[in-house]
Amino acid sequence: MGDSLRARFKISYPGFILDVDLDVPGRGITALFGHSGSGKTTCLRAIAGLERSPGGYLEVNGEVWQDDSCGIFLPTHRRALGYVFQEASLFSHLSVRDNLNYGLKRSGVNAKGIRFEQAVEWLDIAVLLDRRPERLSGGERQRIAIARALLTKPRLLLFDEPLAALDLKRKAEILPYLERLHDTLDIPMLYVSHSPDEVARLADHLVLLAEGKVVAAGPLQDTLARIDLPAVFADDAGVVIDAVVGEHDDDDYLSRLDFSGGAIYVSRQAKAVGCRLRCRIHARDVSLNLERSGNSSILNIIRAKVIAVAATDNPANVLVRLDVAKTPLLARITRRSLNHLALTPGMMVWAQIKAVALFD
């Protein structure tokens, strides 16, 4: 019982077994991440009741939806969930308004939750209400699909790679709306993706799947900083840092972002001083030096302690876990550089950050 989503499933298919035991937060976005065939979608379908797991168990914030030991199995239509797929799957013969009303009907007359007007405002779709799906862009169709899922009054939202079918421009359109849901809704959301950037931008909690099993799970920042999982992220290894806009430098067109380990400078940001930003720093964009160079074009050079070193998927490279005043940082360097610098745990180095990705 309590504020969490707990699930145990074991489903066997020819050549593949899903065997997971999850206990994730009952609020915010939990990302299910892994390569194709890792079991992400199968896990989501089991949670939705679309795949039956003999002996399975599912509890959502204290409500048991499946417990085969007690003969409990709620069919999908009785589970208070919204499901957003890769394709919007709107009813082509209905207007946007009628597609949304379908979601309202499914929620039941007395269900409490998001009102029609709220969903329309949150997804910014008022001007689309009288259109048919064929007159919508891919991004607009997904916004309608999300609004329809919200109007079912869900106690759980499931997203199965909702941006996978969109181009970069349409993805950029949708992401702010997903962030708004994250900041507004007080329910758990499970977000399936194989995009590290989407996960880094949206998730609070991360579950890593490989070959049908959970290989790691925990808060996003902690899990991304682990160096015992390099094969999962490959060249996308990196950390996420929560920062606050500390100052704007209009002369150099820069903004200073403050975080628990110090400060970094980035291109001038539109957000006001005091606003929060989430940053992603790839391990490949961090180099190490034993001395602080005063003649470098790299702007962000931070004092850090070496915590551990691990092999990567490429035998020529290693991954170095660093600590910057209790903020984790990763550096991907060559094995030759590791030996040349004679890096060992406990050493102090200068971390040179060549690029910072910002999610605003």
C-alpha positions as CSV (number, residue, x, y, z in Angstrom):
1,M,0.0,0.0,0.0
2,G,1.1,3.6,-0.5
3,D,2.2,6.1,-3.0
4,S,3.8,3.9,-5.5
5,L,3.3,1.6,-8.5
6,R,4.2,-2.0,-7.9
7,A,4.3,-4.6,-10.6
8,R,5.5,-8.2,-10.9
9,F,5.1,-9.9,-14.3
10,K,6.6,-13.0,-15.9
11,I,5.4,-13.7,-19.5
12,S,7.0,-16.3,-21.7
13,Y,7.1,-16.0,-25.5
14,P,9.1,-18.1,-28.0
15,G,12.6,-16.8,-27.7
16,F,11.8,-14.1,-25.1
17,I,10.8,-13.9,-21.4
18,L,9.6,-10.8,-19.7
19,D,10.5,-11.1,-16.0
20,V,10.2,-7.8,-14.1
21,D,9.6,-6.7,-10.5
22,L,9.0,-2.9,-10.3
23,D,8.4,-0.5,-7.5
24,V,8.4,3.0,-8.8
25,P,7.1,6.4,-7.5
26,G,3.3,7.0,-7.5
27,R,3.8,10.5,-9.0
28,G,5.9,12.0,-11.8
29,I,7.3,10.4,-14.9
30,T,9.1,7.0,-14.8
31,A,10.9,6.2,-18.0
32,L,11.2,2.6,-19.2
33,F,14.4,2.7,-21.3
34,G,16.2,0.1,-23.3
35,H,17.1,-1.1,-26.8
36,S,14.6,-2.5,-29.2
37,G,13.4,-5.9,-27.9
38,S,14.2,-5.2,-24.3
39,G,10.6,-5.6,-23.2
40,K,9.5,-2.0,-22.7
41,T,6.2,-2.2,-24.7
42,T,5.4,-5.7,-23.4
43,C,5.8,-4.4,-19.8
44,L,3.5,-1.5,-20.6
45,R,0.9,-3.8,-22.2
46,A,0.9,-6.0,-19.1
47,I,0.3,-3.0,-16.9
48,A,-2.6,-2.0,-19.1
49,G,-4.0,-5.6,-18.9
50,L,-3.5,-6.1,-22.7
51,E,-1.1,-8.9,-21.9
52,R,-1.9,-11.5,-19.2
53,S,0.9,-12.4,-16.9
54,P,0.0,-15.7,-15.0
55,G,0.7,-15.1,-11.3
56,G,1.2,-11.4,-11.9
57,Y,0.6,-8.5,-9.5
58,L,-0.1,-4.8,-10.1
59,E,-0.9,-2.2,-7.5
60,V,-1.4,1.5,-8.4
61,N,-1.2,3.9,-5.4
62,G,-2.9,1.4,-3.2
63,E,-5.4,0.0,-5.7
64,V,-4.8,-3.6,-6.7
65,W,-5.6,-4.1,-10.4
66,Q,-4.1,-7.6,-10.6
67,D,-3.3,-10.2,-7.9
68,D,-3.7,-13.7,-9.3
69,S,-3.0,-15.2,-5.9
70,C,-6.4,-13.7,-4.9
71,G,-8.1,-14.1,-8.2
72,I,-8.1,-10.4,-9.0
73,F,-7.7,-9.3,-12.6
74,L,-9.3,-6.1,-13.8
75,P,-9.8,-6.1,-17.5
76,T,-8.3,-3.1,-19.4
77,H,-11.7,-1.3,-19.7
78,R,-12.0,-1.3,-15.9
79,R,-8.5,0.1,-15.3
80,A,-8.4,3.9,-14.7
81,L,-5.6,4.5,-17.2
82,G,-4.9,6.5,-20.3
83,Y,-2.8,5.0,-23.0
84,V,-1.0,7.0,-25.7
85,F,0.6,5.0,-28.5
86,Q,3.2,5.8,-31.2
87,E,0.3,6.5,-33.6
88,A,-2.5,8.8,-32.4
89,S,-5.2,6.3,-33.5
90,L,-7.9,8.9,-33.7
91,F,-11.3,8.1,-35.1
92,S,-11.1,9.4,-38.6
93,H,-14.9,9.9,-39.0
94,L,-15.1,12.1,-35.9
95,S,-14.1,15.7,-35.4
96,V,-11.4,16.5,-32.8
97,R,-14.2,17.6,-30.4
98,D,-16.0,14.2,-30.8
99,N,-12.7,12.3,-30.4
100,L,-12.3,14.1,-27.1
101,N,-15.9,13.4,-26.0
102,Y,-15.2,9.7,-26.6
103,G,-12.6,10.0,-23.8
104,L,-15.1,11.7,-21.6
105,K,-17.7,9.0,-22.1
106,R,-15.2,6.3,-21.2
107,S,-14.4,8.0,-17.9
108,G,-18.0,7.6,-16.5
109,V,-20.5,10.2,-15.4
110,N,-19.3,10.6,-11.8
111,A,-15.6,10.3,-12.4
112,K,-13.4,13.1,-11.0
113,G,-10.5,14.5,-12.9
114,I,-9.6,16.8,-15.7
115,R,-12.3,18.8,-17.3
116,F,-12.8,19.2,-21.1
117,E,-11.8,22.9,-20.9
118,Q,-8.6,22.0,-18.9
119,A,-7.4,19.4,-21.4
120,V,-8.1,21.8,-24.3
121,E,-6.1,24.6,-22.6
122,W,-3.2,22.4,-21.5
123,L,-2.7,21.0,-25.0
124,D,-3.5,24.3,-26.7
125,I,-6.0,22.7,-29.1
126,A,-9.0,25.0,-29.0
127,V,-8.5,26.1,-32.7
128,L,-8.5,22.4,-33.7
129,L,-11.8,21.2,-32.2
130,D,-13.8,21.3,-35.4
131,R,-11.2,19.7,-37.6
132,R,-11.1,16.1,-38.7
133,P,-7.9,14.1,-38.1
134,E,-6.9,14.1,-41.7
135,R,-6.5,17.9,-41.5
136,L,-4.0,17.7,-38.6
137,S,-0.3,17.4,-38.5
138,G,1.4,14.5,-36.8
139,G,2.2,16.6,-33.8
140,E,-1.4,18.0,-33.6
141,R,-2.8,14.4,-33.7
142,Q,-0.6,13.4,-30.8
143,R,-1.7,16.4,-28.8
144,I,-5.3,15.3,-29.4
145,A,-4.5,11.7,-28.4
146,I,-2.9,13.0,-25.2
147,A,-5.9,15.2,-24.4
148,R,-8.3,12.3,-25.1
149,A,-6.2,10.1,-22.7
150,L,-6.5,12.8,-20.0
151,L,-10.2,13.0,-20.4
152,T,-10.6,9.4,-19.4
153,K,-9.9,10.6,-15.8
154,P,-6.8,8.3,-15.5
155,R,-5.1,7.3,-12.3
156,L,-2.2,6.2,-14.4
157,L,-0.9,7.4,-17.8
158,L,1.0,5.2,-20.2
159,F,3.1,6.6,-23.1
160,D,4.5,4.1,-25.6
161,E,7.1,6.1,-27.6
162,P,4.6,8.8,-28.4
163,L,7.2,10.8,-30.3
164,A,8.8,8.0,-32.3
165,A,6.7,8.6,-35.4
166,L,7.4,12.4,-35.5
167,D,10.2,14.4,-37.1
168,L,12.5,16.6,-35.0
169,K,10.3,19.7,-35.5
170,R,7.1,18.0,-34.4
171,K,8.9,16.4,-31.4
172,A,10.1,19.8,-30.3
173,E,6.4,21.0,-30.5
174,I,5.1,18.1,-28.3
175,L,7.8,18.1,-25.5
176,P,6.7,21.3,-23.8
177,Y,3.2,19.9,-23.4
178,L,4.5,16.7,-21.9
179,E,6.6,18.8,-19.4
180,R,3.4,20.7,-18.5
181,L,1.7,17.5,-17.7
182,H,4.6,16.5,-15.6
183,D,4.4,19.7,-13.6
184,T,0.6,19.6,-13.2
185,L,-0.6,16.1,-12.8
186,D,-0.5,14.3,-9.5
187,I,-0.5,10.7,-10.9
188,P,2.1,8.3,-12.1
189,M,3.1,8.3,-15.7
190,L,5.1,5.6,-17.4
191,Y,7.0,6.7,-20.5
192,V,8.5,4.1,-22.8
193,S,11.4,5.4,-25.0
194,H,14.7,4.5,-26.6
195,S,15.7,8.1,-26.9
196,P,18.2,9.2,-24.1
197,D,17.4,12.9,-24.8
198,E,13.6,12.4,-24.2
199,V,14.4,10.4,-21.0
200,A,16.9,13.1,-19.8
201,R,14.4,15.9,-20.4
202,L,11.2,14.4,-19.0
203,A,11.9,11.6,-16.4
204,D,12.2,11.7,-12.7
205,H,12.8,8.0,-12.3
206,L,14.5,5.6,-14.6
207,V,14.0,1.9,-15.2
208,L,16.6,0.2,-17.5
209,L,15.5,-2.9,-19.3
210,A,17.6,-5.5,-21.2
211,E,16.4,-8.9,-22.5
212,G,13.2,-8.7,-20.6
213,K,14.8,-7.9,-17.2
214,V,15.3,-4.8,-15.1
215,V,19.0,-4.2,-15.0
216,A,18.8,-0.9,-13.0
217,A,16.2,1.4,-11.5
218,G,16.3,4.5,-9.4
219,P,16.1,8.3,-9.5
220,L,17.1,9.7,-12.9
221,Q,20.2,11.6,-11.9
222,D,21.6,8.7,-9.8
223,T,20.9,6.0,-12.4
224,L,22.3,8.0,-15.3
225,A,25.5,8.5,-13.4
226,R,26.2,4.8,-12.9
227,I,29.3,3.6,-14.8
228,D,28.5,-0.1,-14.4
229,L,25.9,0.2,-17.2
230,P,27.8,1.7,-20.2
231,A,26.4,-0.8,-22.7
232,V,22.9,0.5,-22.1
233,F,23.8,4.0,-23.1
234,A,26.8,3.4,-25.3
235,D,27.9,6.8,-26.7
236,D,25.0,8.6,-25.0
237,A,26.3,8.2,-21.5
238,G,26.0,11.4,-19.5
239,V,24.4,13.1,-16.5
240,V,21.5,15.4,-15.8
241,I,21.9,18.4,-13.6
242,D,19.2,20.7,-12.2
243,A,20.4,24.3,-12.3
244,V,19.1,27.8,-11.6
245,V,19.7,30.8,-13.8
246,G,22.1,32.9,-11.7
247,E,23.0,35.8,-13.9
248,H,22.9,37.1,-17.5
249,D,26.0,38.6,-19.1
250,D,24.7,40.8,-21.9
251,D,28.1,41.9,-23.1
252,D,29.2,38.3,-23.9
253,Y,25.7,37.0,-24.5
254,L,26.0,34.4,-21.8
255,S,24.0,33.1,-18.9
256,R,25.4,31.7,-15.7
257,L,23.7,28.6,-14.4
258,D,24.3,27.7,-10.7
259,F,24.1,24.1,-9.4
260,S,25.2,22.4,-6.2
261,G,28.7,21.8,-7.6
262,G,29.3,25.4,-8.8
263,A,28.4,27.2,-11.9
264,I,28.6,26.8,-15.7
265,Y,28.1,29.3,-18.5
266,V,25.9,28.8,-21.5
267,S,24.5,30.9,-24.4
268,R,22.2,33.7,-23.2
269,Q,18.9,32.2,-22.0
270,A,15.5,33.8,-22.3
271,K,14.5,32.6,-18.8
272,A,14.7,35.1,-16.0
273,V,17.2,35.0,-13.1
274,G,16.0,32.5,-10.5
275,C,14.3,30.2,-13.0
276,R,15.2,26.5,-13.0
277,L,16.7,24.6,-15.9
278,R,17.6,21.0,-16.5
279,C,20.9,20.4,-18.2
280,R,22.4,17.3,-19.8
281,I,26.2,16.9,-20.1
282,H,27.4,14.0,-22.2
283,A,30.4,12.1,-21.1
284,R,31.9,12.5,-24.5
285,D,31.9,16.3,-24.0
286,V,34.0,16.2,-20.8
287,S,37.8,16.1,-20.9
288,L,40.2,15.9,-18.0
289,N,43.4,17.8,-17.1
290,L,45.7,17.6,-14.0
291,E,46.2,21.4,-14.2
292,R,43.8,24.2,-14.8
293,S,44.7,25.6,-18.3
294,G,44.4,29.4,-18.6
295,N,44.8,29.3,-22.4
296,S,41.8,27.2,-23.3
297,S,38.8,28.1,-25.4
298,I,36.7,25.8,-23.2
299,L,34.7,28.1,-20.9
300,N,33.6,25.7,-18.2
301,I,36.5,24.2,-16.3
302,I,35.5,22.7,-12.9
303,R,37.4,21.1,-10.1
304,A,36.3,17.4,-9.6
305,K,37.4,14.3,-7.8
306,V,37.8,10.9,-9.5
307,I,35.5,8.4,-8.0
308,A,35.8,5.3,-10.2
309,V,36.8,4.1,-13.7
310,A,34.9,1.5,-15.8
311,A,35.3,-0.1,-19.2
312,T,33.0,0.9,-22.1
313,D,31.6,-0.8,-25.1
314,N,34.7,0.4,-27.0
315,P,38.0,-1.1,-25.5
316,A,39.9,2.0,-26.5
317,N,37.8,4.2,-24.1
318,V,36.9,4.3,-20.5
319,L,34.2,6.0,-18.5
320,V,35.3,8.1,-15.4
321,R,32.9,8.9,-12.7
322,L,33.6,12.2,-11.1
323,D,32.3,14.1,-8.1
324,V,31.8,17.9,-8.2
325,A,30.8,18.9,-4.7
326,K,28.4,15.9,-4.5
327,T,27.1,16.4,-8.0
328,P,28.0,13.4,-10.3
329,L,29.7,14.0,-13.6
330,L,30.9,11.5,-16.2
331,A,33.9,11.7,-18.6
332,R,34.5,9.4,-21.6
333,I,38.3,9.4,-22.3
334,T,40.7,7.1,-24.1
335,R,42.5,4.4,-22.2
336,R,45.7,6.0,-23.3
337,S,44.7,9.2,-21.6
338,L,43.8,7.4,-18.5
339,N,47.2,5.8,-18.3
340,H,49.0,9.0,-19.3
341,L,47.3,11.0,-16.5
342,A,47.7,8.0,-14.1
343,L,44.1,8.6,-12.9
344,T,43.1,6.7,-9.8
345,P,40.1,7.1,-7.4
346,G,40.5,10.0,-5.0
347,M,42.6,12.2,-7.4
348,M,41.6,15.8,-8.0
349,V,41.4,16.9,-11.6
350,W,40.0,19.7,-13.7
351,A,36.9,18.7,-15.7
352,Q,36.6,20.6,-19.0
353,I,33.0,20.7,-20.2
354,K,32.9,21.3,-23.9
355,A,29.1,21.4,-24.4
356,V,25.9,21.6,-22.3
357,A,22.5,20.6,-23.6
358,L,19.6,22.6,-22.0
359,F,16.0,21.5,-21.5
360,D,13.8,24.5,-20.8
